[in-house]
Amino acid sequence: MIRFSYSLFSAGISLFWRISAFLGNEKSKKAIDGRRNWEEKLKFLGFKNQPIWIHASSHGEGLMAKPIIEELIENTKYEILISFFSPSGYENFYYKNERIKKFYLPLDYKSNSRKFIKTINPKLLIFVKYDFWMNHIIEAQNNDIPTFAFSVNLRSNHWYFSWYSSLAREVLKKMKVILTLNNETIKNLANAGLKNAKLCGDTRYDQVNTIQDFNLFKVSKPCILLGSSWEEEEKMVSSIYKEFPHVQFIIAPHDISSNRITYIQQLFNEESALLSNGNLDDLPPVLIIDKIGILAELYSISDIAIIGGGFKNKLHNIIEPAAKGNYILFGPKHSRYPEASEMINANIADSFSNQTELKTKIRTAIGNSDVLDDYKQKSTNFSKEKKGATELVYQEIKNYL
């Protein structure tokens, strides 16, 4: 029944993609095109032996997978296949090593899972966080392929703990180990009858501490960076930034399409310039980043990071700015992200609901260098203390290699 349910769900996803692609949705078009003729594409990858298969849903999960991949590349001779569900994950994953190959996960039909497993015959199957696809998991388990998951975060109201998810829970019970982000998830799994969970933490803390510092230009005054910003954060900052004339503002939007960049330019008018067009020796009050791939490094020159997505319950990465010693601010909808609550409790981050609250928090931090320095030192220490999840994950899976 569970296999039929996931096949039916996959059919619904396929139908949604086709309709939205017809209506012009680019992400749906990419999702369809990326999976077209997937069997031929998979054979073309040409694995020499059994690869280790890691599945990540999107870009954030891909970042979680990177430290594990690095550990496997360094300590084993296996090839790595990392699959993604979303185009944002697939397109933003870069790793220059011939042993690492990326692929769009075929939709979770029973027939697809059989063909996929038969073609690559993976040594292990490892899931990142909780993007579990039951047909793929069951097919792997039926072929005696060990299955794992790491940095799993499941709140008590997750549908896996509902009465109608008993069959899915039986599949998860057969995983060798479920390594969790926090103790709450272990408790929730145990209450649902799953005793195969252990704590590992968040592998992103291992990854971010290796990010290089930014050196394209220098900032000689306090700097506030809007990282992966959405319209809500941009509008609020556009209303208050003139009250902080001695602060350098940098905006790195999560979407750098021409329409979005034009919109941001109109918000800040002549006091802004694009990175691609600006004079980097004489920065404007507001510098707009119209280039991808440098945000994590940019946090090394900022003092305060205002992170986007907190008004949409889609909070972007706050671990990267913490690792670079930023005081972190974000919108009020962050309950799905346990790291947000942890950082607030550690006094290195705060949430805000409107521009008045945002202005007050900025003024408090910027107005006293000792306060800001304290935030920055605490943030750096917090990130360093969170390291170590990668080694815990590797120790669990290496016995099956």
N, C-alpha and C positions, 0 to 999 in steps of 0.2 A: 504493500500500500504506500509506503514512504517513497519508493522509487517512482511509482506512478504519479504521486503528488508533486514531486520535484520535476518530473518530465512535463506535467501539465503547467506548472509554474513557469518553466523555461519557455514553453510555447507562448504563454502570456507575455513574457519579456520580449520574445521575438516579434510578436504582433505589435506591441507598443513601439519598439524600435522602428519597425517598418512604417507605421503610421506617422510617427514624429519625424522620421527621415523624409518622408514624402512632403511633410509640412515645412521642411527646411532646417530641422535640428541637426547641427553639425556633429555633435557627440554621437547621436544615434547612427548617423551615416558612417562614422569611423568605427563604431562597434560592429556594424554589419560588414563593412569592407574588411576589417581586420580578421574576421572569422570566415570569410569566403574562401572556399577550397582549403580549409584548415588541414585536412589530411595530407594533401600534397606538400603544404608548407612545413608540416611537422616532419615528414620524411626527409625534406630538404635540409633540415638542421643537421642531420647526419651524426647522431650520437655514436661514439665508438663503443661505449659500454653502457651499463646502467647509470643513468644520471640521478642525482638527487633532485626531486621535484619540490619546489617551494611555491605556494600560491599566496598572492597578495591581492586584495581587492582593488586598491587604488594607490595614489601617490604616497599617502601617509604610511600605509602598510609596506610599501616598497622601501621607504626609509628605515622602517623597523627591520626589514629583511637584510639590509646591506651589511650590518655588522656580522650576522650569522654567515652570510655568503663569504665575507672576507675571512672568517675563521675557517670555513670549510676549504676555501682555496689554499689557505696557508698550510693547513694540517692534513689534508687528504689529496688524493689524486682524481677525485670524482669530477665529472662535469656537472654543471648546475643548470637546470631549467627553471626559470621563474615565470609563472603565468600571472596574468592580470585579468580582472573582470572589466575594468573601465579604461577608456582611452587615456585619461589623465595619468593613470598609473603606467601604462605601457609607454606612452610618449615621453614621460619625464624620467624614465629609468635609464641611466647611463652607467656603463661599467666596461672599461676597456680590458677585456680578458677573453681570449678565444674559448675558454672553458665555460663561459657564462652565456646563455642564450635566453632571450625573452620571447613570450608567446601570448596570444590572446586565449584565455580559457574557453574551450568549446562550451556551448550551452549544455546544461546539466541533464541532457536526455540519457536514458539508460543505454541506448545504442552508441551515443557519443563517448560515454565513459568507457565502454568496452573497447572501442576502437583506439581510444587515446592510451589506455593502460597497456593494451596489447602492443601498440607501436613503440612506446618508449620504455616499457617494463622498468619503472623507476626502482631504485634501491630503497628510497624512503619517500614519503609524502608528508610535507610539513605545511601547516596552515598558519597564517599570520593573523592574529587578533580573533576574528570570529566569522569570517566569510566562508562558512561551511557549506559545501555542495554535496548532498548526501549520495547521489549516484556515483560520483567520483570516489568518495570515501568508501562506500560499500564495495565497489569494484576493486579498489586497492586491497581492502581487507579480505575479500574473497580470493585474492591472488597472493595472500600471505605477505603483503607489502606493509611494513610497519607505518602507522600513521601517528602524527604528533600535531600539537598546536602550541604556540607560544605567545606571550604578551596578550593573553585572552582577558577580555573585560566584559563581564556579563552582569548587568544589574538584576535585582530580584524580580523586576517586572518584564524581563526579556521573554519573548515568546517561547524560547526553548524550555522555560519552566512552566508553561501553560499545560492544562490537562490534555490538550489535543496534540502535544509534542512528545508523547511518551515514546513513540517509535524513533524519533530523532535522538532522544536521549540514550536509547539502547545502542545506537550507532556510536555515539560519543563515548559510551562506556568502554567500547572496544579499542579506543585509542590507547597507545602505549602510555602516554602521559599528556595531560593538559596543563601547560605552564602558564600561570596567571599573572596579570598585571598587579593584582592586589589581593589582600586577604579576604575582602568582601566577596570576590568571585569564588574563592575556594569554599567559603561558607555557603554561598548560593548553590554551588554545584553539589556539595555534600548534602544539603537539604533536599535536593532532587534525586539523591541516590547515586551520585557519581563520586567515587572515592579515588579516582586516578588523577587528582589535581595537586599541583605543587606551585609554590610561589617562585617567580623568576624576576619580575619587575619589567621595566620598559627598556628595550634594547636601544632606543633612540638616544638615551643618555650616553651610551658608548659611542654612537656614531657622531653626535654633535661635538664631542670633545676633540675630534680630529679635524674639524673644519678650520681652514686657514683664515687668517685675518685679511681684511680688505685693504688693498693698496692702490686702487685706481685714483683716488683723490683723498685729501685729508680735510678734517673739519676741526677748526680751532675754537669752537664755542659749543655750549651744550646742544645736543642733537636729539631730536625726536623723530623716530622712524615709524611710519605706518606700514606695517608688514602684512602682505596679502589682504589689503584693505578692500572693503565693500563701500557702497554709496553711503551707508549710515555713518561710518567713521569719517569718511571724507567730508561730508556735509558739516559735521560737528566741528572738525578741525578748521574748515574754511571760515567758520563763524568766529573763531577765537584766536587764530594764529597771529593776528596783528597785535594782540595784547602781549605777545612775547617776541619783541623785535630782536632780542639778543639770542634767539634760539634758531638753530638751523633745522628746518623741517624737510624730511625726505619722504616721498610717497611711493611705495612699491605695490601697486594694485594687484589683486589676484588674477585679474583679467586685463591683459595688455592689448586687447583688440583696438583698432583705430577709433572706434566709436567711444570706447571707455576712456581712452587717453584724451580724446578731444573734450569729453565731458569734464574731466579733471582739470584740464587747462582752463576751461571756461569758469570753473569754480574759483580759481586763484588768479585768473587774468594775467596781467603783465608781470606779476611778481613771481611767476613760475617759469621754469624752463625744463626741457627734456634732457635726459642724460645724453641722448644721441646727438643733441644740437648744442648743448651748453658749453660754456667756458669753465672747465673744471678747476682753473686757478682762481676764479672769482664766482663762487656759487651764488645763485639767486636765493631769496628767502625760502622758496619752496622748489625743491628739485624733484622732478617726476621721473621715476625709473621705468623706461620703456624697453627693458631688456630682461630676459628670463635667465635664471641660473645663478644669480649673484646675491640673492636675498640673504641666505645664511651667512655669507661673508660680510654683508653690510652691517649686520648686528654688531660687529666688532668696533664700529665707529659711532654707534648710537648709545645714548644713555637711558632713554625711555623708549620702549617699543609698544605701540598701540596696535594690537593684533586684530585682524578682520574676522568676520563671521560670527561674532558673539551676539549679534542681533537676529541671526537666522538659525541659531542652534547648529552652526557649522564652523565652529571655532577652528582656526588654522593653527599651525604649529607654534606652540609657546615654549617648547623645550629648546629650540635653537636660540632665541634671544636670551633665555636664562643662562645658557652655557657661556654666552659672551658678556654676561654681567649686566644685563639690562633690568631696570624696573619695568614691570609688564602691566599693561592695562588692556582690558577687553570688555565687551558687552555682557549683559546679564544672563544670556542663555548659554550656559556652559555645563549643565548638569551631566551631559553625556561624556564629559572629559574629566576624569578623576585628577589628572595632573593640575587642572585649574584650581580645584579646591585645595590640593596639597600646597600649591604655591601661595594661595591666599593665606592659608594657615601658617606658612613659613614666613609671612610678611615680606614677600618679594613681588607680590602681584595684587591687583585690586580690580574689581569690576565697576563699571559705570553704566548708568541708564539714560543719561542725557548730557547735553553739552555743559551744563552748569557743574555737574559732578566731575566731568572730565577736566574742566578748567581748574577746579579746586585742587584736584589730585596733582595736576601738572604744576600748579603754582607752589604747592607744598613741597614737592620734590626739587623743583628748579630753584626755588627761593632760598634754599639752604644747602650749601655744598656738602656739609657733613651728613645731612639726611640722605642726599642722593648717593654719596659714597658708601653709606651704610647699606642702602638697598643693593648697590652693585656688588659689594663684597659678599653679602648674604646670598645673592643670586648665583654667583660663581661657586660658592661653597656648596650650595644646595645641589647643583648639577653634578659636581664631582662626587658627592656622597651617594648619588643615585646610580653610579656606574656599577657594572658587574653582571648585568643580566645575560649578556652574550655568553660568558663563560659557563653560567649555569645551564643555559640551553644546550650548548655544545656538549657538556658533560653528560646530559641525558641522552642525546642522540648518538654519540660516538660508539656506544656499545652495540649499536645495530649496523655499524658500517663494516 
